[in-house]
Amino acid sequence: MSDHPTPAPSEAVSPSGQASDAPAAEALPACAPSAAALRRQLRRLSQLPEPPWLHQEVARRLAEKLGPIRLTPRDWIDWSAWLGAGAAHVQARYPEAQRWVVEPHPALAVRSLQAEAEAAPRGWRTLWRKPDLSERVHTEPVPEQAPWRVPDAQGASGAQMLWANMALHGASDLPGLLGSWHRHLAVEGFLMCSGLGPDTARELRAVHRSMGWGLPTIDFIDMHDLGDELVRAGFADPVMDMERLTLTWASPQAMLDELRTWGGNVAHVRFAGLRTRAWRDRLLSAIDQHMRQPDGRIALTVELVYGHALKPMPRAKLAPETRVTLADMRQMVRKKGQP
């Protein structure tokens, strides 16, 4: 936990895995995320004693956005569940819904299994027979036989909600990730997601530019671009919003220590070697000089981007020849309230 208090928004604006291998680095923007670097960071983050403070705070804020939603899911997918730290908030909102976990890295799946075991009801029966939790926790890519992917008697499959807290910036292929989320959802199911936005760490970026160093982060997605990507992935009625927080720390080192719990620099053009102690001292000195506030604390901006969207009823595209899967055809002809 950081030494800063729970922050108040400084500005709010409302609108208008395992990661797949990315294209070659030379075909990508300089600050695009690297799939290999993301996997290394996920493995490292799985060793944290608890999920990052910021992720826990954003989970609370994202859960507040469930209030106006009238849909009540029968089951839901908790994507990147351990780092996302949102299970308790969602389960408080939907206590009867079945929760499934999908983790982007095997090491995180281990942490989720441990968390499930710790939360499982205890009684004299469990002394002889341990509950099988493996069916509830899966690693991406999810197998076809995962419980929510098996079609029911009417040919429908998918969960009614997919919750992905602080997962947007942890993908090397965001369109591919959104497409995967769309496939995991049932028709008329909904997505709740969040991640870091482009103004995150703008003060630290400015310090690196002033020193002639490469940027210390990837380029985070803008909420308007995210809305466009959701539509391209097949979602409907996307609702996007964002807010900016100002977090403060007592020292430059305390800030860097907490930033490390959010994940390191995973950009393709990040510095490839090890930094020296002299470089570290220069960085700390520059942060102290440029980011220290009148109250004596080090301040950093964090932009949070939130997304909500629905998976609509499939529609057959107009073409001289149109092919529709049997499952989609059943969905299109089924009337509401009838099998």
Salt bridges, closest charged atoms under 4 A:
ASP3 OD1 - ARG297 NH2 3.63
GLU11 OE1 - ARG244 NH1 2.54
ASP21 OD1 - ARG39 NH1 3.51
GLU57 OE2 - ARG60 NH2 2.58
GLU57 OE2 - ARG61 NE 2.77
GLU64 OE2 - ARG60 NH1 2.89
ASP78 OD2 - ARG99 NE 3.07
GLU116 OE2 - ARG99 NH1 2.52
GLU116 OE1 - ARG136 NH1 3.27
GLU144 OE2 - ARG149 NH2 3.29
ASP199 OD2 - ARG202 NH1 3.26
ASP199 OD2 - ARG244 NE 2.73
GLU203 OE2 - ARG202 NE 3.92
ASP219 OD1 - ARG205 NH2 3.47
GLU229 OE2 - ARG232 NH1 3.27
ASP241 OD2 - LYS65 NZ 2.92
GLU243 OE1 - ARG61 NH1 3.08
GLU258 OE1 - HIS4 NE2 3.28
ASP288 OD1 - ARG292 NH2 2.33
GLU303 OE1 - ARG244 NE 3.98
GLU321 OE2 - ARG323 NE 3.27
